[in-house]
Amino acid sequence: MTTLPPVTAEVAAAALESLPTRLRKRADSAAAKAADWPVAVTDATVVVRVDDATTVTLTTTAGVVTSPEDAVCSCLLAPACLHRAAVLTLAPLAEETDGPPATAVVPSGADDSTPVPPETGVLDLTPPQSAAVHALRAAATAVLAAGVTGSGAVHRATLLHAAHSARVAGLHRAAAAALRVARRLSEAGTGDPAFRLPELASELAELLTVADGLRRAPDPALIGTARRAYTANGSLRLHGLFTEPVVTASGYAGAVTYALAQDGRLRSLSDVAPGDADRARQAAGSAVPGGSALTLRELGDHGGAILTDPTVSPDGRIGGGGAVRSVRASGACWHEEPLDTLWRRSPADQVAAALRWSAEPADDRDAGGDLLFLTGTITGGGFAVDGGPSVRLLAPDERPELPYVENLRLLAGAHGLSLRLVARLAPDRPSGVRALAAAWQGTDGDPIRADLGLRHLNRTHLPRTGRAVTPSVPAPALPTELDLLRRAVDRAVAGGRAVTAAVADGELPRRLAAVGLTTGAACARALADTASDRRHDALGRLRPADPEAYAHAWLASSTYASAATASLLTAAWAPEGDHDPA
């Protein structure tokens, strides 16, 4: 099927609402059939042809289906028909868009749906908010119990309904987490190559953590904000770093350029809208806001710019607006000031900062806070980081439309090549980093800088080094027992409670305890016990399963595995002399 346009969470949630119960049970099989229905696209209309007599027409606004009335089926049963529900179920979820500045977390003129902070600073949830939290917790627990393989359209719709209720009640962080979980479930259901099970597990843990926190002692950090607050910034002097193509499973694509501002903070400029990988390549040629002829890609490739009166969000994203003006300015190479300072920080400090960044709420993370700026040498074993370990270079996106994989394959054969790299950690693959951009000296001595997701490299770009290099520090590796616990956490998300109960035994807790990971052993034991707990009452009747206890045990295991992984990764990246000899 040609890519369907994104639909808002409200439209997706309502897709099954008009169906009778007997048809809701058939929604998943209908969506599977809908994947083969032909699609015709015009400017603002997408027509899905079910058969010779039936079509589903989607009308978009700015590329997004924003209202249930914008999805119309021509059959006699519409709108309570499976054709319409199947198409809307199959369509990706729209991303949240940036709005005008939000003045406060808690709106003025509070009503019965607005949390009012008492003097202690702890929020008292209103009845609608408490109900929304309960619904979110129940929906997340149901997804966890069923697993990816058992979570269908009904699970997703229930989660989206709960997310909508949370947003209406002003619980923005919880609503956003629920939408991300729903989006990951959609990726898994459609077989999207971007789907990564550890990412779904992480999003599900965030949702359960926020819901539990709101139930116990809610504070403003758990409420979140409705919109990204863009404010006037005066002027910005930017030195471009690199440009990254972005293709999401929710039907959005574009490009993001990262730049260093005069205050030493990273900023980002982006052009992301509904589209596919072709749009990602085209968006790199979009103009920098403000009327200059400078494109995003030119700014990222040693370019510079001065922006006057731009709007900037607290996390460093630069917006547009009618007042902003921009002019081209001198740029800098990565080895020149001020960019060179980014590579002078120790790798261990950068990794520690990136791990702290990943532990923050998704909406509060600074632009570029997860980036690593590494110097090192290509070896037979990967990329030997100066002052750090040897790591594998991984592709951030393996879509064939983007050149990451072929570029990294070419670089991997250039043994002895010294280069500078911009990358991200890959917590699910601790022995590697996801390589985004690189720079090195070419054959003629001129510097070469490549956005690895946009520029196609060939052998003429690489000098002949001819020297083999053996890394002195091995790649980061987690203890086998901890890796097994991480896999158990992910496997629980994939297969649900039944699979966890079927494969659980006492071996993993014993192995974790044997290597001193006693808390991990307790978590693994609780996960196995709650998954298989089907005790009988005094009359010998089988008691109902307790999904709450299972969700608590899974969340404890997930939280421990993430914290232990972060701690061990930080130690693995520390300078060789700083390692604990024990």
Backbone hydrogen bonds, N-H to C=O, Kabsch-Sander energy under -0.5 kcal/mol:
donor,donor_aa,acceptor,acceptor_aa,energy
7,V,92,P,-2.5
8,T,65,V,-2.1
12,A,8,T,-2.5
13,A,9,A,-2.7
14,A,10,E,-1.8
15,A,11,V,-0.6
15,A,12,A,-0.8
16,L,13,A,-0.6
18,S,14,A,-0.8
19,L,16,L,-1.3
23,L,20,P,-1.1
24,R,20,P,-1.7
25,K,21,T,-1.3
26,R,23,L,-1.4
27,A,24,R,-1.5
30,A,26,R,-2.2
31,A,27,A,-2.4
32,A,28,D,-1.9
33,K,29,S,-1.7
34,A,30,A,-2.1
35,A,31,A,-0.9
35,A,32,A,-0.5
36,D,33,K,-1.9
37,W,34,A,-1.5
40,A,47,V,-2.6
42,T,45,T,-3.1
46,V,58,L,-2.8
47,V,40,A,-3.0
48,V,46,V,-0.6
48,V,56,V,-3.3
49,R,38,P,-2.4
49,R,47,V,-0.6
50,V,48,V,-0.8
50,V,54,T,-1.7
51,D,54,T,-1.6
56,V,48,V,-2.8
57,T,72,V,-3.3
58,L,46,V,-3.2
58,L,56,V,-0.5
59,T,70,D,-2.5
60,T,44,A,-2.6
61,T,64,V,-3.1
64,V,61,T,-1.3
65,V,6,P,-2.6
66,T,64,V,-0.8
70,D,67,S,-1.9
71,A,68,P,-1.6
72,V,57,T,-2.5
72,V,70,D,-0.5
74,S,55,T,-2.2
78,A,75,C,-0.9
80,A,77,L,-1.1
81,C,79,P,-1.6
85,A,81,C,-1.6
86,A,82,L,-2.9
87,V,83,H,-2.0
88,L,84,R,-2.3
89,T,85,A,-2.2
90,L,86,A,-2.0
91,A,87,V,-1.7
94,A,7,V,-2.9
103,T,101,P,-0.5
114,T,111,D,-1.6
116,V,124,D,-0.8
121,G,118,P,-1.8
123,L,218,P,-2.1
124,D,116,V,-0.9
125,L,123,L,-0.6
130,S,126,T,-2.7
131,A,127,P,-2.5
132,A,128,P,-2.1
133,V,129,Q,-2.7
134,H,130,S,-2.3
135,A,131,A,-2.3
136,L,132,A,-2.5
137,R,133,V,-2.7
138,A,134,H,-2.5
139,A,135,A,-2.5
140,A,136,L,-2.8
141,T,137,R,-2.3
142,A,138,A,-2.1
143,V,139,A,-2.0
144,L,140,A,-2.4
145,A,141,T,-2.6
146,A,142,A,-2.1
147,G,143,V,-2.7
148,V,493,V,-2.1
149,T,494,A,-2.2
150,G,146,A,-0.6
151,S,147,G,-1.1
151,S,148,V,-0.6
152,G,150,G,-0.7
156,R,152,G,-2.1
157,A,153,A,-2.7
158,T,154,V,-2.5
159,L,155,H,-2.1
160,L,156,R,-2.3
161,H,157,A,-2.5
162,A,158,T,-2.1
163,A,159,L,-2.3
164,H,160,L,-2.4
165,S,161,H,-2.3
166,A,162,A,-2.3
167,R,163,A,-2.3
168,V,164,H,-2.5
169,A,165,S,-1.9
170,G,167,R,-1.4
171,L,166,A,-3.2
172,H,170,G,-1.2
172,H,223,I,-0.7
173,R,223,I,-2.5
175,A,171,L,-2.1
176,A,172,H,-2.4
177,A,173,R,-2.1
178,A,174,A,-2.2
179,L,175,A,-2.1
180,R,176,A,-2.0
181,V,177,A,-2.1
182,A,178,A,-2.5
183,R,179,L,-2.3
184,R,180,R,-2.3
185,L,181,V,-2.3
186,S,182,A,-1.9
187,E,183,R,-2.1
188,A,184,R,-2.4
189,G,185,L,-2.5
190,T,186,S,-2.0
191,G,187,E,-0.6
191,G,188,A,-0.8
192,D,187,E,-2.4
195,F,192,D,-1.9
199,E,196,R,-0.7
200,L,196,R,-1.6
201,A,197,L,-2.5
202,S,198,P,-2.2
203,E,199,E,-2.4
204,L,200,L,-2.6
205,A,201,A,-2.1
206,E,202,S,-2.1
207,L,203,E,-2.2
208,L,204,L,-2.3
209,T,205,A,-2.5
210,V,206,E,-2.6
211,A,207,L,-2.4
212,D,208,L,-2.5
213,G,209,T,-2.4
214,L,210,V,-2.5
215,R,211,A,-1.7
216,R,212,D,-1.8
217,A,213,G,-1.4
222,L,219,D,-1.9
223,I,219,D,-0.6
223,I,220,P,-1.0
224,G,220,P,-1.5
229,A,227,R,-0.5
230,Y,228,R,-1.0
231,T,312,V,-2.0
233,N,310,P,-2.1
235,S,233,N,-1.3
236,L,307,L,-2.8
238,L,236,L,-0.6
238,L,305,A,-3.1
239,H,260,L,-2.1
240,G,238,L,-0.5
240,G,303,G,-2.7
241,L,258,Y,-2.9
242,F,258,Y,-1.1
244,E,256,V,-3.1
246,V,254,G,-3.0
248,T,252,Y,-3.0
251,G,248,T,-1.2
253,A,273,A,-2.8
254,G,246,V,-2.3
255,A,271,D,-1.4
256,V,244,E,-2.4
257,T,269,L,-3.1
258,Y,242,F,-2.3
259,A,267,R,-2.5
260,L,239,H,-2.7
261,A,265,R,-2.7
262,Q,237,R,-0.5
264,G,261,A,-1.9
267,R,259,A,-3.0
268,S,316,G,-1.9
269,L,257,T,-2.3
271,D,255,A,-2.2
273,A,253,A,-2.4
275,G,251,G,-2.5
279,R,276,D,-0.7
280,A,276,D,-1.4
281,R,277,A,-1.7
282,Q,278,D,-2.0
283,A,279,R,-2.9
284,A,280,A,-1.0
285,G,282,Q,-1.8
286,S,283,A,-2.2
288,V,294,L,-3.1
291,G,288,V,-0.6
296,L,286,S,-2.5
297,R,284,A,-2.4
299,L,295,T,-2.4
300,G,296,L,-2.3
301,D,297,R,-1.4
302,H,300,G,-1.2
303,G,299,L,-1.1
304,G,329,A,-0.8
305,A,238,L,-1.9
306,I,327,V,-2.3
307,L,236,L,-2.8
308,T,325,R,-3.0
309,D,234,G,-4.5
311,T,319,G,-0.5
312,V,231,T,-2.7
313,S,317,R,-2.6
316,G,313,S,-2.2
318,I,268,S,-2.9
319,G,311,T,-3.4
324,V,321,G,-0.7
325,R,308,T,-2.1
326,S,290,G,-1.6
327,V,306,I,-1.9
329,A,304,G,-2.2
336,E,333,C,-1.7
339,L,336,E,-0.5
340,D,336,E,-2.3
341,T,338,P,-1.0
342,L,339,L,-1.9
343,W,339,L,-0.6
343,W,340,D,-0.9
344,R,340,D,-0.6
344,R,341,T,-0.8
345,R,341,T,-0.5
350,Q,346,S,-2.1
351,V,347,P,-2.6
352,A,348,A,-2.3
353,A,349,D,-2.2
354,A,350,Q,-2.5
355,L,351,V,-2.3
356,R,352,A,-2.0
357,W,353,A,-2.3
358,S,354,A,-2.0
359,A,355,L,-1.0
359,A,356,R,-0.6
360,E,357,W,-1.4
364,D,361,P,-2.0
365,R,362,A,-0.8
367,A,315,D,-4.0
369,G,366,D,-2.0
371,L,368,G,-1.7
372,L,423,A,-3.2
374,L,372,L,-0.7
374,L,421,L,-2.3
376,G,419,L,-2.1
377,T,384,A,-1.9
378,I,417,L,-2.5
379,T,382,G,-3.2
380,G,469,V,-1.2
382,G,379,T,-1.2
383,F,391,V,-3.2
384,A,377,T,-3.0
384,A,382,G,-0.5
385,V,383,F,-0.8
385,V,389,P,-2.4
386,D,375,T,-3.3
388,G,385,V,-2.2
390,S,473,V,-1.2
391,V,383,F,-2.6
392,R,431,S,-2.4
394,L,392,R,-0.7
394,L,433,V,-3.3
402,L,399,R,-1.5
407,N,403,P,-2.4
408,L,404,Y,-2.6
409,R,405,V,-2.1
410,L,406,E,-1.8
411,L,407,N,-2.4
412,A,408,L,-2.2
413,G,409,R,-0.7
413,G,410,L,-0.8
414,A,411,L,-1.8
415,H,413,G,-1.5
416,G,378,I,-3.5
417,L,414,A,-2.0
419,L,376,G,-2.3
420,R,439,A,-2.6
421,L,374,L,-3.1
422,V,437,A,-2.7
423,A,372,L,-2.3
424,R,434,R,-1.7
425,L,370,D,-0.6
426,A,432,G,-0.9
429,R,426,A,-2.5
432,G,429,R,-2.3
433,V,392,R,-2.5
434,R,424,R,-2.9
435,A,394,L,-2.0
435,A,433,V,-0.8
436,L,422,V,-2.9
437,A,422,V,-1.5
438,A,450,A,-2.0
439,A,420,R,-2.2
440,W,448,I,-2.2
442,G,440,W,-0.5
442,G,446,D,-3.1
445,G,442,G,-1.6
448,I,440,W,-3.1
450,A,438,A,-3.1
452,L,436,L,-1.6
452,L,450,A,-0.9
453,G,436,L,-0.6
454,L,451,D,-2.0
455,R,451,D,-2.9
456,H,454,L,-0.5
457,L,455,R,-0.6
461,H,458,N,-2.0
462,L,459,R,-1.4
465,T,463,P,-0.7
467,R,415,H,-0.7
483,D,479,P,-2.3
484,L,480,T,-2.1
485,L,481,E,-1.7
486,R,482,L,-2.5
487,R,483,D,-2.2
488,A,484,L,-2.1
489,V,485,L,-2.3
490,D,486,R,-2.2
491,R,487,R,-3.1
492,A,488,A,-2.0
493,V,489,V,-1.3
494,A,490,D,-2.2
495,G,491,R,-3.0
496,G,492,A,-2.1
497,R,145,A,-2.2
498,A,145,A,-0.6
499,V,495,G,-0.6
500,T,496,G,-2.0
501,A,497,R,-2.7
502,A,498,A,-1.9
503,V,499,V,-2.1
504,A,500,T,-1.5
510,R,506,G,-1.5
511,R,507,E,-2.4
512,L,508,L,-2.7
513,A,509,P,-2.3
514,A,510,R,-1.9
515,V,511,R,-1.1
515,V,512,L,-0.5
516,G,513,A,-1.5
517,L,512,L,-2.4
518,T,516,G,-1.5
521,A,517,L,-2.0
522,A,518,T,-2.1
523,C,519,T,-2.2
524,A,520,G,-2.6
525,R,521,A,-2.2
526,A,522,A,-2.3
527,L,523,C,-2.4
528,A,524,A,-2.2
529,D,525,R,-2.5
530,T,526,A,-2.6
531,A,527,L,-1.6
532,S,528,A,-1.5
533,D,529,D,-0.6
534,R,532,S,-0.9
537,D,541,R,-2.7
540,G,537,D,-2.1
543,R,535,R,-3.3
550,Y,546,D,-1.7
551,A,547,P,-2.6
552,H,548,E,-2.5
553,A,549,A,-2.3
554,W,550,Y,-2.6
555,L,551,A,-2.6
556,A,552,H,-2.3
557,S,553,A,-2.1
558,S,554,W,-2.7
559,T,555,L,-2.8
560,Y,556,A,-2.3
561,A,557,S,-2.5
562,S,558,S,-2.3
563,A,559,T,-2.3
564,A,560,Y,-2.9
565,T,561,A,-2.2
566,A,562,S,-2.4
567,S,563,A,-2.2
568,L,564,A,-2.5
569,L,565,T,-2.6
570,T,566,A,-2.1
571,A,567,S,-1.8
572,A,568,L,-2.3
573,W,569,L,-1.6
574,A,570,T,-0.5
574,A,571,A,-0.8
578,D,575,P,-2.1
579,H,575,P,-0.5
579,H,576,E,-1.0
